[in-house]
Every structure is written in C-alpha cells, then in structure tokens.
Amino acid sequence: MNPASHQNEILSVMALAPVIPVLTVRSAEDGVAQARALAAGGLLAIEVTLRTGGALAAITAIRDAVPGAVVGAGTILSPEQIAEACAAGARFLVSPGASPRLAQAAAAAPVPFLPGVATASEAITLMEFGFRALKLFPAEAVGGVKLLASLAGPLPDLRFCPTGGIDLAKAPSYLALPNVACVGGSWMLPKAALGAGDYAAVEKLAREAAALRAPA
C-alpha cells in the first residue's frame, strides 16, 4: 500500500492533541496505567517505544483497555518490527530514522508510518517514497525550531512531529511553526511519579500539555 493513502490518517493522529506522549513501559499493566492517565488528561495519541520486553503486550493491552487512546509503536528499526507491532494492535508506527530498507517497508506498511529524519536530504528521500508527515529527531540536538523554520520554505508540503529534548517550556515555540502538527515528548511521565504510582500527577501534566494548543 502506498503511504500516500495513509497521509491523511497519520495527520489525523497528529491532530488529536498538540503532544504525542512517548512511553517506555515495564509491563502491560504499567502501559495501561500510563495510557489511562494520559488519555484522561487529553493526550489520546500514545506512542509505546519498542525498547522493553513488555512493549508489544502493552500495546495490545492499551488497545483493549483504553478505548479513547490511539496507540502506536515507536522505535521501529526494522521491517520485522513493523509486522510485530501491527500484530500487537498498533494503529500507527514511528521510527527515529529510516534506512533505505526500512523506508521501503514503511511505504508498504498496513498502518500509517511516521518516519524520522534529521536533515533536509533525509526528508527529501522520504518524500520520494510518498511521505508528507515526518518526525524530526532528535529535535533539539539537530537544530530544533530554527531548523524547522528553515525547512518550511523549500519543503512547504511537509508536516513534522519534532521529538527529542522538548518539554512544556519549549513546546510552544515548535507548535507556533506552520509546518509543525504536534510535538513528541515524555515530560508528562516523570520517573518519580511513575515509580510512586502517582498517575494523578501524570494526568495533571498531560492536561497541561493538551492545553498547549487546541487540536486542529
């Protein structure tokens, strides 16, 4: 399936809230607890990174137990992970970058794919595969707001989800850019709160993040 058929879908996911929270989960139960708090706070698009052994089970559990959430899989590094994440129930996929092999597989993925880029050349390469929605990663390290503002002129058709080093204070500068649809981050999931099981704090931080900008 050509990614062009998925571009409206991924843009719709990006428009659900100004922030896509990025989760690292210990277990399915942990993932559900985080997702419930985030969704209650208004952050409905949720990216579970495939960095832990419990990630795939958490995606399935969130899909089944948190009906308001749109759960996706992040840190996709290989075509094999595309199949695994889709089988687990991921409704969208995110990668930190894209090799030629991964880009080709992403273009044929059965669900919307948000591939990562760090340069104009990488963005143009993915445009050739049909992508119009991209993740800028690691955003702060590669130029952040200034880089995205510079890309808006020569690449006006692209929309970005910058991720990496962004927090509540930095997010508004990104969201003010015309080519930024949303940002990604994990600041609403502080380790201390998660360790203490303080999901009320997570919900409060999620609500602050959701209020950064009304959904498009």
Secondary structure by P-SEA (a helix, b strand, c coil): cccccaaaaaaaaaaccccccccccccaaaaaaaaaaaaaacccbbbbbccccaaaaaaaaaacccccccccccccccaaaaaaaaaacccbbbbccccaaaaaaaaacccccccccccaaaaaaaaaacccccccccccccccaaaaaaaccccccbbbbccccccccaaaaaaaccccccccccccccaaaaaacaaaaaaaaaaaaaaccccc
